[in-house]
Amino acid sequence: MSHKRVAILLSGGGSNMLALLDSMTGDHPARPCLVLSNDPAAGGLTRAAARGVATAAVDSRPFRGDRLAFEAALIKPLQQAAPDIICLAGFMRVLTADFVSRWQGQMLNIHPSLLPKYRGLHTHARALAGGDVFHGCTVHEVTGVLDDGPILGQARLTVTPDDTTKSLAARVLKQEHQLYPQVLRRFAAGDRTPVCLG
Ligand code: GAR
């Protein structure tokens, strides 16, 4: 069997990236080909390298204000790795529609809210401020619109009166580690049926 090649893009610690790497063994239809970051100091790069996965970084700071130039640089290691699937996993740069269109239908993102609620940042604080009964996370196909695109999976939890932004972030992150690998496995097998957890 020839495996699908998966590139993972991150900006931080990479706990979702690790959950994805750990899942891609045995009869899984995909294998990691690259972990790429916009921050050379991202903890996720060290963790990926420790597991023997190829890593690369394109520092976004020198490109501040010039998104197109940043993306032109980001494309190079991606083209070299030739992924079939790109997973954004805590990648905190907004990508242009032009960049996304190169991998249309091949790029996934995980977002810490029940989309279409709370696109963008501070999702846990917004769910608390909204008095939401349910909160959670979503994996979706990436389109040219931020935190939009067909939903491929959601995990839902019930917000308790004791929850804080910190407790919600921790509870949702735990769900992310369940959800993202399940969606990737299905997606890599050509199945886009949404995964529903919780
Ligand atoms: C995760 O909670 C992910 O959903 C979020 O960043 C965190 C990364 O954690 N992504 C976004 O907010 C994207 N807009 P990780 O580095 O430990 O995987």
Residues whose N, C-alpha, C, O or C-beta is under 5 A from the ligand:
A	BS01	GAR	G12 G13 G14 S15 N16 M17 A89 G90 F91 I110 H111 P112 G120
